[in-house]
Structure formats: C-alpha cells, structure tokens
C-alpha cells in the first residue's frame, strides 16, 4: 500500500448478487412470466441517489456512492447462451469478467452517481443482443468512494452494513477470502424496491456480496 496515497480518495467496488425468491429458482414477474429489459433505459443514477440517501447520517456527506451503468443478467451469471441455453466457454466466470470490466476504472469515470463502464464493450456480457433487451439483472456493481484511507477505516463498515447487511471493514480489503468468497446479506429496502421496479420481476430481499477491488487516486 502506498503511504503517500493515504490522504487521497479511494473507491471500493462491490458486486451485489440479488437472489431469486425461495423455492422458485428463477427471476419472474408476479404473474410468473419472463421479463426482458433494455439496460440502456435503466435508471442507474436513480438507485445511486436513493442508496446514498439511505446511508445519510451514518457516514459523512463527503462519502460518495456510485452505481455502474451496466450489470450482468441471468444468462451472464450462468455462463449460458441465449440461443441454446448451453454453457459458454472461454470467457471466464461472472466474477472474473466483472473484475476485468472495472480493472482500468479511474476516478474520472465516477460522476453524478454513475460508474461509467464502456457500454457494450464492458465485457460483462457473454451474449450480444440487437434489440437491447436482456434477462433480469443478477449482478449490480456498487462503488463507495471515501476521501482518504482514514475515512475508510472509520465508515466503510457502517456503509456496507446499511446497504447490504454485510460489514466490510477496511482491514479486510486485501483478504483473499473476502475477494473470492461469497458473503450473504440483506439488501437495503431502496435497493430491493428499485430492482423490482426497474426489471419487473420478483427478487428476494437477500443477496450475496463480493468485493471486486479498489481504485486508488493516481
């Protein structure tokens, strides 16, 4: 860790994986019908605003929250083809693809609540779509940017606990177990509500959370 960067902004990236309702094993509408959504029309910034309001009072105003402008759908999570339903090989799993997508992120890519990925070339998806319609979201990238490492030590645990019911403390940021392991939590009501409104399917309130890594100020 570069001591010289201890006073510079630092961003922590998380992959939030919402679960399907118990006993169903699929993401369907209330009428038990499949739903497809144009991800370019999703209000990613709206979620960032609601989620930031949710942690208001628990963290300083200087702590910023961003949501990536793309996310993985159900077929990405399963590594499956839209056309055949069969596994797609040679592109890595959903976690490694997400890590690659944010590998070159810089602070300038985080603006107005949105973490800007490179659109269709972000590398998150294994299926190309011509009409823009995708299966329900199963992987949401959420980023917390703190003003410095000292602020991260004080407030990262509180922010993550209130957002998805799993405490990520600063000292765990380089833990291989945390990076590779899945941690189950419970989504904040604003996150759960937003998912159902934007994608039109029923999600369980529980989720799994993976730490994707850290972006330092260069």
C-alpha positions in Angstrom: 0.0 0.0 0.0 1.4 3.4 -0.9 1.6 5.5 2.2 1.7 8.7 0.0 -1.8 7.9 -1.1 -3.3 7.7 2.4 -4.8 11.2 2.1 -6.2 10.7 -1.4 -9.7 9.5 -2.4 -10.1 5.7 -2.5 -13.0 3.8 -4.1 -14.2 0.3 -3.1 -16.2 -1.7 -5.6 -18.7 -4.4 -4.8 -20.7 -6.9 -6.8 -24.2 -7.3 -5.4 -25.9 -10.5 -6.4 -29.7 -10.4 -5.6 -31.3 -13.8 -5.0 -34.4 -15.2 -6.6 -37.4 -16.0 -4.3 -37.1 -19.1 -2.2 -38.5 -22.2 -3.8 -38.7 -20.7 -7.3 -35.1 -20.6 -8.5 -35.8 -18.0 -11.3 -36.5 -14.3 -11.7 -40.0 -13.9 -13.0 -42.8 -11.3 -12.8 -45.5 -11.5 -10.2 -47.6 -13.3 -12.9 -44.7 -15.9 -13.2 -43.8 -14.6 -16.6 -40.3 -14.0 -18.0 -39.4 -10.3 -18.4 -36.7 -8.7 -20.6 -35.4 -5.2 -20.0 -33.4 -2.6 -22.1 -30.5 -2.0 -19.8 -29.8 1.3 -21.6 -33.1 2.6 -20.2 -32.4 1.6 -16.6 -32.2 4.4 -14.1 -28.8 3.6 -12.6 -28.3 7.1 -11.3 -31.7 6.9 -9.5 -30.5 4.0 -7.5 -27.3 5.8 -6.6 -29.3 8.7 -5.3 -31.7 6.5 -3.2 -28.9 4.4 -1.8 -26.8 7.5 -0.8 -29.9 8.9 1.0 -30.2 5.6 2.8 -26.8 5.9 4.4 -27.2 9.6 5.1 -26.5 10.2 8.8 -24.3 7.1 9.1 -21.4 8.4 7.0 -20.1 11.9 6.3 -21.5 13.8 3.3 -18.1 13.6 1.6 -18.6 9.8 1.2 -19.9 9.3 -2.4 -21.8 6.3 -3.9 -21.9 5.2 -7.5 -23.7 2.5 -9.4 -22.3 1.1 -12.7 -24.2 1.9 -15.8 -24.4 -1.8 -16.8 -24.8 -5.1 -15.0 -24.9 -8.8 -15.6 -28.1 -10.6 -16.5 -29.2 -14.1 -15.5 -27.5 -15.7 -18.5 -24.2 -14.0 -17.7 -24.4 -15.4 -14.2 -25.0 -18.9 -15.6 -22.5 -18.5 -18.4 -25.3 -19.6 -20.7 -26.2 -18.9 -24.3 -29.4 -17.0 -25.1 -30.0 -19.2 -28.2 -29.2 -22.6 -26.9 -29.2 -22.3 -23.1 -25.9 -24.3 -23.1 -22.8 -23.2 -21.3 -20.4 -20.7 -23.0 -16.8 -21.4 -22.5 -13.6 -19.4 -22.8 -14.9 -16.1 -21.3 -14.3 -16.7 -17.7 -17.0 -16.7 -15.0 -19.2 -13.7 -14.0 -16.8 -12.7 -11.2 -13.6 -12.6 -13.3 -15.5 -10.8 -16.1 -16.7 -8.1 -13.7 -13.2 -7.7 -12.2 -11.8 -7.2 -15.8 -14.5 -4.6 -16.5 -13.5 -2.4 -13.6 -9.8 -3.0 -13.8 -9.0 0.2 -15.6 -11.5 2.4 -13.9 -10.2 5.8 -12.8 -11.8 8.4 -10.5 -12.9 10.4 -13.5 -15.2 7.5 -14.5 -17.3 8.2 -11.4 -19.7 11.1 -11.9 -23.2 12.1 -10.9 -23.8 8.8 -9.1 -22.8 6.7 -12.1 -19.7 4.5 -12.5 -19.2 4.6 -16.3 -18.3 1.3 -17.9 -17.6 1.1 -21.6 -21.1 0.3 -22.7 -21.5 -2.8 -24.9 -17.7 -3.4 -24.8 -17.6 -3.5 -21.0 -17.0 -7.3 -21.1 -19.8 -8.1 -18.6 -22.0 -9.9 -21.1 -21.4 -13.1 -22.9 -24.4 -12.7 -25.2 -24.8 -10.0 -27.8 -28.3 -8.5 -28.2 -29.5 -6.5 -31.2 -32.7 -5.1 -29.6 -31.0 -4.2 -26.3 -33.3 -6.4 -24.3 -31.7 -8.6 -21.6 -32.8 -11.1 -18.9 -33.2 -9.7 -15.4 -30.3 -8.2 -13.6 -28.3 -10.6 -11.4 -25.1 -8.6 -10.8 -25.0 -5.0 -9.7 -21.7 -3.1 -9.3 -21.9 -0.6 -6.5 -19.0 1.7 -5.5 -18.2 3.7 -2.4 -15.7 6.5 -2.7 -14.2 7.8 0.5 -12.0 10.9 0.9 -9.0 9.0 2.3 -7.9 5.8 4.0 -8.6 7.2 7.4 -12.3 7.8 6.5 -12.5 4.3 5.1 -11.3 2.9 8.4 -14.0 4.8 10.2 -17.0 4.5 7.9 -16.7 1.7 5.4 -18.1 -0.9 7.7 -21.2 1.2 8.6 -21.9 2.0 4.9 -21.7 -1.6 3.7 -23.7 -2.9 6.7 -26.6 -0.4 5.9 -26.5 -1.1 2.2 -26.4 -4.8 2.0 -26.2 -6.2 5.5 -22.6 -7.3 5.4 -19.8 -5.4 7.1 -16.7 -4.9 5.0 -14.0 -3.3 7.2 -11.0 -1.5 5.8 -8.5 -4.0 7.1 -10.2 -6.8 5.1 -9.8 -5.1 1.7 -6.8 -7.3 0.7 -8.2 -10.6 2.2 -8.2 -13.3 -0.4 -11.1 -15.0 1.4 -13.2 -11.9 1.0 -12.3 -11.4 -2.6 -13.0 -15.0 -3.6 -15.8 -15.8 -1.2 -19.5 -15.1 -1.2 -21.0 -13.3 1.7 -24.7 -13.3 2.2 -26.5 -10.2 3.4 -29.8 -8.4 3.1 -30.4 -5.6 0.6 -31.4 -2.1 1.8 -35.2 -1.6 1.1 -34.4 1.1 -1.5 -32.2 -1.4 -3.4 -34.7 -4.2 -3.3 -37.5 -1.9 -4.3 -35.5 -0.3 -7.2 -34.6 -3.8 -8.6 -38.2 -4.8 -8.8 -39.4 -1.6 -10.3 -36.7 -1.4 -13.0 -36.7 -5.0 -14.0 -40.3 -6.0 -13.4 -39.5 -9.3 -11.6 -39.7 -10.5 -8.0 -36.4 -10.6 -6.1 -35.8 -12.0 -2.6 -34.6 -9.3 -0.1 -31.4 -11.3 0.4 -28.3 -11.0 -1.6 -24.7 -12.2 -1.9 -21.9 -9.6 -1.9 -18.4 -9.9 -3.4 -15.6 -7.4 -3.1 -14.3 -6.6 -6.5 -11.3 -4.5 -5.6 -10.1 -0.9 -5.0 -9.4 2.1 -7.2 -6.8 4.5 -5.9 -6.2 8.1 -6.9 -3.4 8.2 -9.5 
